[in-house]
């Protein structure tokens, strides 16, 4: 997850978005000095994520709030489970409620979705990767949710890995030209970054294997049979990653070809939030 400073900056921005000049409903119905307790209940089975962020949201709003966790991030949860109890000013509980739920429901939905994919690959040795297909400004939360669900984080952004994709190759004039330019750039700027190259055919794979400096070959939109041939051709000389159009129904077939990774954009951009509820606790 991003640094605490980055998280706090995000939380402050979320408060401004949701609370603005003030929660007039709460201010008008509840006396300012009223104390109370609330609990977070699970209403749908899945994987819990976002609890650590929820704690920080409450603490950022009111350092005197007391939150008692009964579960941990990454735990399997079932309907009826009690995740935490939180005590303090009712004004704090009500103003933080929706933000806490939004974060935990979305993160838990992503963790649950990821875990379903991970289970499909059990016994194959293939790992699930996320992508940059995330909600703007929420990538650090969504990638943390993938990790809690058992997936592996791919690059965080454009700055922490060289990934030569089809458009880079086409604009550069070909795979050799793109790889050569990247190697020269890394040397010039004294950067130590892994290099992944996207391939669109077995011929592309052969070209990449003839060149140096590549850490991983991405097999983009390959059929299962083409993937099997590519993995045999690569023969563990570099890492392999399948990508593009892979569904829950087809993913195990790709994994059984022997690829090291399968990247799935749907981990973060095609998810349903998990059903959680925060209720007054008397």
PABA-407598 format. One record per residue (C-alpha): x, y, z. Coordinates in steps of 0.1 Angstrom, whole numbers, plus 5000, padded with zeros to 4 digits. Each point is the difference from the previous one (the first is absolute). Layout:
<marvexs>
XYZ ...
</marvexs>
This chain:
<marvexs>
500050005000 501150364995 501750195028 497950115030 500450364988 498549914966 497249815017 499250305023 500050244970 497549774983 497849985031 500050375003 498950044964 497249745006 498850195030 499850324980 498149824973 497449845023 499750245030 500850344984 498850285023 498449755024 497649715006 496950215007 497849705006 502249875027 500650345015 496350075002 498849675014 502849895024 501550215029 503750064994 501149845033 498049674994 502149695002 499149664985 501249684985 499649844965 500849664985 501049894965 498049694989 500749774971 497049934977 501849814972 502749734999 503450104987 503450135010 500450295024 502050304988 500350375010 499949965038 503350175005 498950294978 496750025019 501950035033 502150284986 496950184987 498450015035 503350105017 500750274974 496550155007 500249965038 503149875018 497949915031 497949744981 500449655012 499849714975 500249645011 500749764971 498649655002 501449884967 503050084977 500450124964 500349694978 497649795021 497349804985 496650145012 496449875000 496650175005 499550085037 503750055008 500950305021 503150184987 500450285026 498450215026 500750375002 499350245028 500150385003 498150314991 496949924980 500850294977 503249824991 498349674994 497450154977 502350224980 502549714994 497449734994 499650034962 503750064993 501049695021 497349794982 501050124966 503649925005 499549665017 497249884976 502050084969 503349865013 498249695013 498349964967 503450014982 501649765025 497149764996 500150024962 503849945000 499749715024 497649834977 502550024971 502849885023 498049695010 499549924963 503849974996 500749785031 502649744993 501350164967 502750225014 498750294979 499550345018 497350254994 501150364992 498050325002 500350284974 499850384998 496349984993 499150165033 497850295012 502050334997 501350105034 499249665016 502649784985 501949965032 496949875017 498949774972 503449854996 500249945038 496649824997 501449784972 502949915023 497749925029 498049774976 503149804992 501050174967 503350154991 500550374993 501350084965 501750344994 498450285020 500350264973 502050094968 503150085021 500949675016 500349764971 500850014963 497149844982 500350014962 496549964986 498749984964 499750384995 503650055013 501249744976 498150144970 501150365007 503649895006 500149804967 500249655014 500949795030 503850024996 499950384997 497750035030 502249775022 503250174989 498750345007 498849905035 503349845009 501850324989 497650215020 500449805032 503850014997 500050384994 497750075029 501649745023 496749825006 499649645011 496549914988 498749664988 499049984963 496849834988 499349984962 496649934985 499949754972 497249944975 501349684983 502449725003 502350184976 500050305024 501049765028 503049874980 501150364993 499950095037 501949685009 502850104977 500550335019 501450085034 498750195030 496449865001 498749875033 496649884989 498149934967 496350095000 497949774978 497250244990 496749854987 501649664992 497849704998 500649725024 501849794974 502250304990 500750065037 501149645004 502350034970 501450325012 500849875035 501849704984 502050234978 500950245028 501049705022 500550205033 502650234984 497850305011 496850045020 496749964982 496750185004 496749944982 497750304995 497050114980 496549864999 500549735027 496949915019 499249805031 498949724977 503349994980 502550115026 501049665012 500649874965 502550284996 501649935033 500449644991 502250114971 502650085026 500150384999 501450175031 497450285001 496550094987 499050365001 496350075005 498650364997 496749885013 501549965035 499550375005 497750144972 497249744999 499149955037 497050025023 500450155034 499549765029 497050065021 501050135035 497950205024 500850245029 497350025027 499550175033 501049765028 498150025033 
</marvexs>
